[in-house]
Amino acid sequence: MAGPTGSGPVARPTGGVPGGPAPHPPDLAQVRRWTRYRVSSSRRARTSWPALVSRIYSGLLYLAVLVTLLLPHLASPTSSVRRDPVGAGAGAGEAASPWLGLDPGWVAAALLLVLLGLAVTPLSRVGPMFLRPWEAVWWLRLPGRRDGLLLPVARAEMAGAAGLAAVCGLVLALLVGSGWLAGLAWAVLAATTGWALMTGLLLAQCRAAPVWPVRAVLAAAAAGALATGLFRPLPAGAAGVVGPGYLAAAAAGVAWSTWRMWVRPRLGDLRDADLLAVVARSLGAQVSLLSLDTRALGRILSPPVASPRRSSRLALAAWWSRRLPAGLRPVPCTVQADLLLLGRQPRRGLQLLAGLGGALLAQADSGTDPLVRVVAFLCAAWVATHAVAEPARWAWFDGVPDASWPTSPILVRAAHLLVPVAAMVPWSAAALVPVVVAGSVGWAMWLPVVVLAGAGWAGAALRSGLRPMPDWTAGLITSPIGSLPPGAVQAVVAGGDAVVLAGLPTALLAGGWQPSYLLVAAQAGASALVVWWGLVTGLRR
């Protein structure tokens, strides 16, 4: 193996006879540096000047588009409308808001922390510390400790997490009108928070421990942000530097001590089998992403289903099967199987709660643009619908049980619809409580909208889980952004389109639309269409 300056070994062996075998294997860090040098040299030799100019042009174009979109908001960041603390701006005749005047900046920060909490499990499934497939094949067979091999990966991931979090914190602070000085302070706080989050995930990976403590810390931080938003707005100007500065110093201290005391000494203790499992999942996730197969991607990034601790008596299936005709007996059996599957995945309940929190936070500030509230409500509904679509996805991956029932496929799919209905109707009821409390909608109109929206989202869950794979065999389609495969649009929008169609009337109601019976009729039509759509999706004709 030739080094950068000659044809000898990677590093001169210490001791031994000159020209003889090295008494110690080469350091894996040196092997990594040598490989990186050779790959970068060959890449520079193969890269032409037109290709380099094209990459620079594309990067500048993306940057110009981003600046154009953000410039109207960043030009005068201190001119944004800011909420007063609770009770400070309420007149004598004004009705109190059911959300006690939550500051939109703190609401956005809480939403960002909730999203990070949802991303903890997928990140732990693919590492977060991982090797590329060819790196695992080449390097894991070599002798030596793994810390020199994995240390650059860990540093790069911590730096990437800190940089991404800093950008998110800066943009968030500027969009809510905190000013440039406070925005920089919040960017530093976000960077240290991202660093601490990645350090916690690395510690969990090194110790082969669960990641729920990291998720619990993020949930507590989101609750703290909401509690703070009840009493004071997001600090602006020089006043917004002190608090974030202290918090950033604390987060940096926790991250640094965790890294030096627990993570860094344990990098060499990672087993090759665990690294290879992470490599396999990362490669599978990359292949699924390139093929736009979000079902396979979600299955890879989700933790395995928990094994049952004891045998189930199947009481629901046994009781109903004795009282129903022979043609309907598969219905309670299918419902029982769906309940068992969801019961062994507690994270689906947390996902429902996260979606409910997003739907409630979308209505937290009446001064927010109605379109933003509608889009946020639909995104929260998509998160909840994705949680209850798990039985349908399992039925798509393994269709043998459904095909084995002595009844029609439509009836089996209708049975898969019952559990999502039972979950989404209460979810819809809780998500629309704010409009009832505010007096915008009466209870008589609230009840049919809740039932119809829950049924529609259940149909969207059925369509999302049972949608067929697109046909990739046709020729490429020419578009303004380049050539696209014929099934790209179908693979991206299938499932989400049904969620938008089924929930648009309800989202308009949550966004401040004037309630009317025409809206109820639109919700009934949309729900009926989506339920029928889910029942017939993917059936062979």
C-alpha positions as CSV (number, residue, x, y, z in Angstrom):
1,M,0.0,0.0,0.0
2,A,1.7,3.2,-1.2
3,G,1.8,6.3,0.8
4,P,1.4,9.8,-0.5
5,T,5.1,10.3,-1.0
6,G,6.3,6.9,-2.0
7,S,5.6,3.3,-2.6
8,G,6.5,2.1,1.0
9,P,4.0,1.2,3.7
10,V,1.6,3.8,5.1
11,A,3.8,4.6,8.1
12,R,7.4,3.5,8.9
13,P,7.1,0.7,11.4
14,T,8.8,1.3,14.8
15,G,11.4,-1.2,15.7
16,G,12.1,-4.5,13.9
17,V,14.6,-5.2,11.2
18,P,14.7,-2.7,8.3
19,G,12.9,-4.2,5.3
20,G,11.3,-7.0,7.4
21,P,7.7,-7.3,8.6
22,A,6.4,-4.6,10.8
23,P,6.0,-5.7,14.4
24,H,2.8,-3.6,14.8
25,P,-0.1,-3.1,12.3
26,P,-0.5,0.4,10.8
27,D,-2.7,2.8,12.6
28,L,-6.2,2.9,11.1
29,A,-6.2,6.6,11.3
30,Q,-3.2,6.6,8.9
31,V,-4.9,4.2,6.7
32,R,-7.9,6.5,6.5
33,R,-5.7,9.5,5.7
34,W,-3.9,7.6,3.0
35,T,-7.2,6.4,1.4
36,R,-8.6,9.9,1.5
37,Y,-5.5,11.3,-0.1
38,R,-5.6,8.7,-2.9
39,V,-9.3,9.1,-3.6
40,S,-9.2,12.9,-3.6
41,S,-6.1,12.9,-5.9
42,S,-7.8,10.6,-8.4
43,R,-11.1,12.6,-8.2
44,R,-9.2,15.8,-8.9
45,A,-7.6,14.1,-11.9
46,R,-10.9,13.0,-13.3
47,T,-12.8,16.2,-12.7
48,S,-12.9,18.5,-15.7
49,W,-13.1,22.3,-15.5
50,P,-16.6,22.5,-17.1
51,A,-17.9,20.1,-14.4
52,L,-16.2,22.2,-11.7
53,V,-17.7,25.4,-13.1
54,S,-21.1,23.7,-13.3
55,R,-21.0,22.8,-9.6
56,I,-20.0,26.3,-8.6
57,Y,-22.8,27.7,-10.7
58,S,-25.4,25.4,-9.2
59,G,-24.2,26.3,-5.7
60,L,-24.4,30.0,-6.3
61,L,-27.8,29.6,-7.9
62,Y,-29.2,27.7,-4.9
63,L,-27.7,30.4,-2.6
64,A,-29.3,33.2,-4.7
65,V,-32.7,31.6,-4.6
66,L,-32.4,31.1,-0.8
67,V,-31.4,34.7,-0.2
68,T,-34.2,35.9,-2.4
69,L,-36.8,34.0,-0.4
70,L,-35.4,35.1,3.0
71,L,-34.4,38.7,2.2
72,P,-37.9,40.2,2.7
73,H,-38.0,38.7,6.2
74,L,-34.4,39.5,7.1
75,A,-34.3,43.0,5.7
76,S,-36.0,44.6,8.8
77,P,-36.1,41.8,11.4
78,T,-37.1,44.1,14.3
79,S,-40.3,45.2,12.5
80,S,-42.1,41.9,13.1
81,V,-45.2,42.0,15.2
82,R,-44.4,40.6,18.6
83,R,-46.9,39.4,21.2
84,D,-47.2,40.9,24.6
85,P,-47.0,38.8,27.8
86,V,-50.1,37.3,29.2
87,G,-52.7,39.9,30.0
88,A,-50.4,42.8,29.0
89,G,-52.3,43.7,25.8
90,A,-55.7,42.5,26.6
91,G,-58.3,45.2,27.0
92,A,-61.3,45.1,29.2
93,G,-63.7,44.1,26.5
94,E,-61.4,41.6,24.7
95,A,-62.0,38.0,25.0
96,A,-59.2,36.0,26.5
97,S,-57.5,33.7,24.0
98,P,-57.8,30.0,24.8
99,W,-54.1,29.7,24.4
100,L,-53.2,32.6,26.8
101,G,-51.3,34.5,24.2
102,L,-48.5,32.0,23.4
103,D,-45.6,33.8,21.7
104,P,-45.1,32.5,18.1
105,G,-41.3,32.5,18.5
106,W,-41.5,30.1,21.5
107,V,-44.1,28.0,19.6
108,A,-41.8,27.7,16.6
109,A,-38.9,26.7,18.9
110,A,-41.1,24.1,20.6
111,L,-42.1,22.7,17.2
112,L,-38.4,22.4,16.2
113,L,-37.6,20.6,19.4
114,V,-40.5,18.2,18.9
115,L,-39.3,17.5,15.3
116,L,-35.8,16.8,16.6
117,G,-37.3,14.4,19.1
118,L,-39.1,12.5,16.4
119,A,-35.8,12.3,14.4
120,V,-33.9,10.7,17.3
121,T,-34.9,7.1,16.6
122,P,-34.2,7.2,12.9
123,L,-30.8,8.8,13.6
124,S,-30.0,6.0,16.1
125,R,-31.0,3.4,13.6
126,V,-28.4,4.5,11.1
127,G,-25.7,5.2,13.6
128,P,-25.4,8.1,14.0
129,M,-21.7,7.0,13.6
130,F,-21.4,4.9,10.5
131,L,-19.0,3.8,7.8
132,R,-19.7,3.7,4.1
133,P,-20.0,0.2,2.7
134,W,-16.7,0.2,0.9
135,E,-15.0,1.6,4.0
136,A,-16.4,-1.2,6.1
137,V,-15.3,-3.8,3.6
138,W,-11.8,-2.4,3.3
139,W,-11.0,-1.3,6.8
140,L,-12.9,-3.5,9.3
141,R,-10.8,-6.5,8.2
142,L,-7.6,-4.7,9.2
143,P,-6.2,-5.2,12.7
144,G,-6.0,-2.3,15.1
145,R,-8.2,-0.3,17.3
146,R,-11.3,1.4,15.8
147,D,-11.0,4.7,17.6
148,G,-8.6,6.2,15.1
149,L,-10.9,5.1,12.3
150,L,-14.1,6.4,13.9
151,L,-12.8,9.6,15.5
152,P,-12.9,11.7,12.3
153,V,-16.5,10.5,11.6
154,A,-17.6,11.4,15.1
155,R,-16.1,14.9,14.8
156,A,-17.6,15.5,11.4
157,E,-21.0,14.5,12.6
158,M,-20.9,16.7,15.7
159,A,-19.7,19.6,13.5
160,G,-22.5,19.0,11.0
161,A,-25.1,18.8,13.7
162,A,-23.9,22.0,15.3
163,G,-23.8,23.8,11.9
164,L,-27.2,22.8,10.8
165,A,-28.7,23.7,14.2
166,A,-27.0,27.1,14.1
167,V,-28.5,27.9,10.7
168,C,-32.0,26.8,12.0
169,G,-31.6,28.9,15.2
170,L,-30.5,32.0,13.3
171,V,-33.3,31.8,10.7
172,L,-35.9,31.2,13.4
173,A,-34.7,34.1,15.5
174,L,-34.6,36.5,12.6
175,L,-38.0,35.5,11.2
176,V,-39.7,36.2,14.5
177,G,-38.0,39.6,14.8
178,S,-35.4,39.1,17.4
179,G,-32.7,41.2,15.7
180,W,-29.3,40.3,14.4
181,L,-27.6,40.4,17.8
182,A,-30.1,38.1,19.5
183,G,-30.2,36.0,16.3
184,L,-26.5,35.3,16.6
185,A,-27.0,34.4,20.3
186,W,-29.8,32.0,19.4
187,A,-27.6,30.5,16.7
188,V,-24.9,29.8,19.2
189,L,-27.4,28.2,21.6
190,A,-28.8,26.1,18.7
191,A,-25.3,25.0,17.7
192,T,-24.4,23.9,21.2
193,T,-27.8,22.1,21.5
194,G,-27.1,20.3,18.3
195,W,-23.6,19.4,19.5
196,A,-25.0,18.1,22.8
197,L,-27.8,16.1,21.0
198,M,-25.3,14.4,18.7
199,T,-23.0,13.7,21.6
200,G,-25.8,12.0,23.5
201,L,-26.6,9.9,20.5
202,L,-23.0,8.9,20.1
203,L,-22.9,7.9,23.8
204,A,-26.0,5.8,23.4
205,Q,-24.4,4.0,20.4
206,C,-21.1,3.4,22.2
207,R,-22.9,1.9,25.2
208,A,-25.6,0.1,23.1
209,A,-28.2,1.9,25.3
210,P,-31.6,3.1,24.4
211,V,-32.1,6.7,23.2
212,W,-35.2,7.6,25.2
213,P,-33.2,9.9,27.6
214,V,-32.2,12.1,24.6
215,R,-35.9,12.2,23.5
216,A,-37.0,13.0,27.1
217,V,-34.6,15.9,27.3
218,L,-35.9,17.3,24.0
219,A,-39.5,16.9,25.2
220,A,-38.7,18.7,28.4
221,A,-37.0,21.5,26.5
222,A,-40.1,21.8,24.3
223,A,-42.4,22.0,27.3
224,G,-40.1,24.6,28.9
225,A,-40.2,26.7,25.7
226,L,-44.0,26.6,25.7
227,A,-44.2,27.5,29.4
228,T,-41.9,30.4,28.8
229,G,-44.0,31.6,25.9
230,L,-47.0,31.9,28.2
231,F,-45.4,34.7,30.2
232,R,-42.9,36.5,28.0
233,P,-42.1,36.9,24.3
234,L,-38.9,35.7,22.7
235,P,-36.2,38.3,23.8
236,A,-35.0,40.7,21.2
237,G,-32.0,42.9,20.8
238,A,-29.4,43.0,23.6
239,A,-31.9,41.5,26.0
240,G,-31.9,38.4,24.0
241,V,-28.2,37.7,24.4
242,V,-27.9,37.0,28.1
243,G,-30.3,34.1,28.5
244,P,-29.2,32.2,25.4
245,G,-25.6,32.9,26.3
246,Y,-25.9,31.2,29.7
247,L,-27.9,28.3,28.2
248,A,-25.3,27.9,25.4
249,A,-22.5,27.8,27.9
250,A,-24.3,25.1,29.9
251,A,-25.0,23.0,26.8
252,A,-21.4,23.3,25.6
253,G,-20.2,22.2,29.0
254,V,-22.4,19.2,29.1
255,A,-21.5,18.2,25.5
256,W,-17.7,18.7,26.1
257,S,-17.7,16.7,29.4
258,T,-19.8,13.9,27.9
259,W,-17.5,13.7,24.9
260,R,-14.2,13.7,26.9
261,M,-15.3,11.5,29.7
262,W,-17.6,8.9,28.1
263,V,-17.7,9.0,24.3
264,R,-14.1,9.5,23.3
265,P,-12.7,6.6,25.4
266,R,-15.4,4.2,24.1
267,L,-14.9,4.7,20.4
268,G,-12.5,1.8,20.1
269,D,-14.9,-0.5,21.9
270,L,-17.6,-0.6,19.2
271,R,-18.0,-4.1,17.9
272,D,-17.6,-4.8,14.2
273,A,-20.9,-6.6,14.1
274,D,-22.7,-3.5,15.3
275,L,-20.9,-1.3,12.8
276,L,-21.8,-3.7,10.0
277,A,-25.4,-3.7,11.0
278,V,-25.4,0.1,10.9
279,V,-23.7,0.0,7.5
280,A,-26.4,-2.4,6.2
281,R,-29.2,-0.2,7.4
282,S,-27.6,2.9,6.0
283,L,-27.1,1.3,2.6
284,G,-30.7,0.1,2.6
285,A,-32.0,3.5,3.6
286,Q,-29.9,5.1,0.7
287,V,-31.3,2.6,-1.8
288,S,-34.9,3.1,-0.6
289,L,-34.4,6.9,-0.8
290,L,-33.0,6.7,-4.3
291,S,-35.9,4.5,-5.4
292,L,-38.4,6.8,-3.6
293,D,-39.8,3.9,-1.6
294,T,-40.8,5.6,1.6
295,R,-42.4,2.5,3.0
296,A,-39.2,0.6,2.9
297,L,-37.3,3.6,4.2
298,G,-39.6,3.9,7.2
299,R,-39.3,0.2,7.9
300,I,-35.5,0.5,7.9
301,L,-35.4,3.6,10.1
302,S,-38.0,2.3,12.6
303,P,-37.0,0.0,15.5
304,P,-38.0,-3.6,15.3
305,V,-41.4,-4.6,16.7
306,A,-41.3,-5.6,20.3
307,S,-41.6,-9.3,21.0
308,P,-44.7,-10.2,23.1
309,R,-44.0,-10.9,26.7
310,R,-46.9,-13.4,26.9
311,S,-49.4,-15.0,24.6
312,S,-52.5,-13.1,23.7
313,R,-55.9,-14.6,24.3
314,L,-57.4,-12.8,21.2
315,A,-60.5,-12.0,23.3
316,L,-61.9,-9.6,20.7
317,A,-61.6,-12.0,17.8
318,A,-62.9,-15.0,19.8
319,W,-65.9,-13.1,21.2
320,W,-67.0,-11.6,17.9
321,S,-66.3,-14.7,15.8
322,R,-68.9,-16.7,17.7
323,R,-71.5,-14.1,17.1
324,L,-71.0,-13.1,13.5
325,P,-71.9,-14.9,10.3
326,A,-69.1,-16.9,8.7
327,G,-68.6,-14.3,6.0
328,L,-67.9,-11.6,8.5
329,R,-65.7,-13.5,10.9
330,P,-62.4,-12.3,9.3
331,V,-63.3,-8.7,10.3
332,P,-62.7,-9.0,14.1
333,C,-59.7,-11.2,13.5
334,T,-58.1,-8.6,11.3
335,V,-58.9,-5.9,13.8
336,Q,-57.4,-7.9,16.6
337,A,-54.2,-8.4,14.5
338,D,-54.0,-4.6,13.9
339,L,-54.4,-3.9,17.6
340,L,-51.7,-6.4,18.5
341,L,-49.3,-4.8,15.9
342,L,-49.9,-1.2,17.1
343,G,-49.7,-2.3,20.8
344,R,-46.2,-3.7,20.2
345,Q,-45.1,-0.3,18.8
346,P,-45.5,2.2,21.6
347,R,-43.8,4.9,19.4
348,R,-46.9,5.1,17.3
349,G,-48.8,6.4,20.3
350,L,-46.1,9.0,20.8
351,Q,-46.3,9.9,17.1
352,L,-50.1,10.5,17.5
353,L,-49.4,12.7,20.5
354,A,-46.8,14.6,18.5
355,G,-49.2,15.2,15.7
356,L,-51.8,16.3,18.1
357,G,-49.4,18.8,19.7
358,G,-48.5,20.1,16.2
359,A,-52.2,20.6,15.4
360,L,-52.8,22.4,18.6
361,L,-49.8,24.6,18.2
362,A,-50.9,25.5,14.7
363,Q,-53.8,27.2,16.3
364,A,-51.9,28.7,19.2
365,D,-51.5,32.2,17.8
366,S,-54.5,33.8,16.2
367,G,-52.2,36.4,14.6
368,T,-50.5,33.8,12.4
369,D,-51.3,33.9,8.7
370,P,-54.3,31.6,8.1
371,L,-52.5,29.8,5.2
372,V,-49.6,29.0,7.6
373,R,-52.0,27.6,10.1
374,V,-53.8,25.4,7.5
375,V,-50.5,24.0,6.2
376,A,-49.2,23.3,9.7
377,F,-52.5,21.6,10.7
378,L,-52.3,19.4,7.6
379,C,-48.7,18.5,8.3
380,A,-49.7,17.5,11.9
381,A,-52.5,15.4,10.5
382,W,-50.1,13.7,8.1
383,V,-47.9,12.8,11.0
384,A,-50.8,11.2,12.9
385,T,-52.1,9.5,9.8
386,H,-48.7,8.0,9.1
387,A,-48.8,6.5,12.6
388,V,-52.1,4.6,12.2
389,A,-51.1,3.4,8.7
390,E,-48.7,0.9,10.1
391,P,-51.1,-2.1,9.8
392,A,-51.8,-1.3,6.2
393,R,-48.1,-1.1,5.5
394,W,-47.5,-4.5,7.0
395,A,-50.3,-5.9,4.9
396,W,-48.6,-4.5,1.8
397,F,-45.2,-6.0,2.8
398,D,-46.8,-9.4,3.5
399,G,-50.1,-9.9,1.8
400,V,-50.4,-13.6,2.5
401,P,-52.5,-13.3,5.7
402,D,-55.0,-11.0,4.0
403,A,-55.2,-13.2,0.9
404,S,-55.8,-16.3,3.0
405,W,-59.1,-15.1,4.5
406,P,-62.2,-16.8,2.8
407,T,-63.8,-13.5,2.0
408,S,-63.5,-10.6,-0.5
409,P,-60.5,-8.3,-0.4
410,I,-62.7,-5.2,0.0
411,L,-64.1,-6.6,3.3
412,V,-60.6,-7.3,4.6
413,R,-59.5,-3.7,3.7
414,A,-62.6,-2.4,5.4
415,A,-61.5,-4.3,8.5
416,H,-58.1,-2.6,8.3
417,L,-60.0,0.7,8.2
418,L,-61.6,0.2,11.7
419,V,-58.6,0.7,13.9
420,P,-57.5,3.9,12.1
421,V,-61.1,5.2,12.5
422,A,-61.1,4.5,16.2
423,A,-57.8,6.3,16.6
424,M,-58.3,9.3,14.3
425,V,-61.8,10.3,15.4
426,P,-60.7,11.1,19.0
427,W,-57.6,12.7,17.5
428,S,-59.7,15.0,15.3
429,A,-61.9,15.8,18.3
430,A,-59.0,16.9,20.4
431,A,-57.4,18.8,17.5
432,L,-60.6,20.9,17.0
433,V,-61.2,21.7,20.6
434,P,-59.6,25.2,20.3
435,V,-62.1,26.4,17.7
436,V,-64.9,25.3,20.0
437,V,-63.4,26.9,23.1
438,A,-62.9,30.1,21.1
439,G,-66.6,30.1,20.1
440,S,-65.9,29.8,16.4
441,V,-67.7,26.5,16.0
442,G,-70.7,25.1,17.9
443,W,-70.8,21.7,19.4
444,A,-73.5,20.7,16.9
445,M,-71.2,21.3,14.0
446,W,-68.1,20.1,15.7
447,L,-69.4,16.5,16.1
448,P,-70.1,15.7,12.5
449,V,-66.9,17.3,11.3
450,V,-64.9,15.3,13.8
451,V,-66.4,12.0,12.8
452,L,-66.1,12.7,9.1
453,A,-62.5,13.9,9.3
454,G,-61.5,10.9,11.3
455,A,-63.0,8.6,8.8
456,G,-61.3,10.4,5.9
457,W,-57.9,10.3,7.5
458,A,-58.4,6.6,8.2
459,G,-59.0,6.1,4.5
460,A,-55.9,8.2,3.8
461,A,-53.9,5.8,6.1
462,L,-55.3,2.8,4.1
463,R,-54.2,4.4,0.8
464,S,-50.8,5.4,2.1
465,G,-50.1,1.9,3.3
466,L,-51.5,-0.1,0.4
467,R,-50.5,2.1,-2.5
468,P,-48.8,0.3,-5.4
469,M,-45.3,0.9,-6.5
470,P,-45.0,3.1,-9.6
471,D,-44.0,1.8,-12.9
472,W,-40.3,2.7,-13.5
473,T,-40.0,0.9,-16.8
474,A,-41.2,3.7,-19.1
475,G,-38.9,6.3,-20.6
476,L,-37.7,9.5,-18.8
477,I,-39.9,12.6,-18.8
478,T,-38.4,15.9,-19.8
479,S,-39.1,18.7,-17.3
480,P,-37.7,22.2,-16.6
481,I,-35.6,20.8,-13.8
482,G,-34.2,17.9,-15.8
483,S,-35.2,14.4,-16.8
484,L,-37.5,12.6,-14.3
485,P,-38.6,9.0,-14.1
486,P,-42.3,8.5,-15.0
487,G,-43.3,7.4,-11.4
488,A,-41.4,10.1,-9.5
489,V,-44.5,12.2,-8.9
490,Q,-46.6,9.3,-7.9
491,A,-44.0,8.0,-5.5
492,V,-43.7,11.4,-3.8
493,V,-47.3,12.5,-3.5
494,A,-49.1,9.1,-3.1
495,G,-50.5,9.0,0.4
496,G,-50.0,12.6,1.2
497,D,-52.5,13.6,-1.5
498,A,-55.2,11.7,0.3
499,V,-54.4,13.3,3.6
500,V,-54.7,16.8,2.1
501,L,-57.9,15.9,0.3
502,A,-59.5,14.4,3.4
503,G,-58.4,17.1,5.9
504,L,-58.6,20.3,3.8
505,P,-62.1,21.3,5.0
506,T,-61.2,20.6,8.6
507,A,-57.9,22.4,8.2
508,L,-59.7,25.4,6.8
509,L,-62.0,25.4,9.9
510,A,-58.9,25.3,12.2
511,G,-57.3,28.1,10.2
512,G,-60.2,30.5,10.8
513,W,-62.5,29.7,7.9
514,Q,-66.1,30.7,8.6
515,P,-68.0,27.6,9.6
516,S,-71.0,26.6,7.6
517,Y,-73.0,23.5,6.6
518,L,-71.4,23.8,3.1
519,L,-68.1,23.1,4.8
520,V,-69.6,20.0,6.5
521,A,-70.9,18.8,3.2
522,A,-67.5,19.3,1.6
523,Q,-65.9,17.3,4.5
524,A,-68.5,14.5,4.0
525,G,-67.8,14.3,0.3
526,A,-64.0,14.4,0.7
527,S,-64.1,11.7,3.4
528,A,-66.3,9.4,1.3
529,L,-64.0,9.8,-1.7
530,V,-60.9,9.1,0.3
531,V,-62.4,6.1,2.0
532,W,-63.4,4.6,-1.3
533,W,-59.9,5.5,-2.7
534,G,-58.3,3.6,0.1
535,L,-60.5,0.6,-0.3
536,V,-59.7,0.2,-4.0
537,T,-56.1,1.3,-4.0
538,G,-53.8,-1.4,-5.4
539,L,-56.5,-4.0,-6.1
540,R,-55.8,-6.1,-9.2
541,R,-58.5,-5.7,-11.9
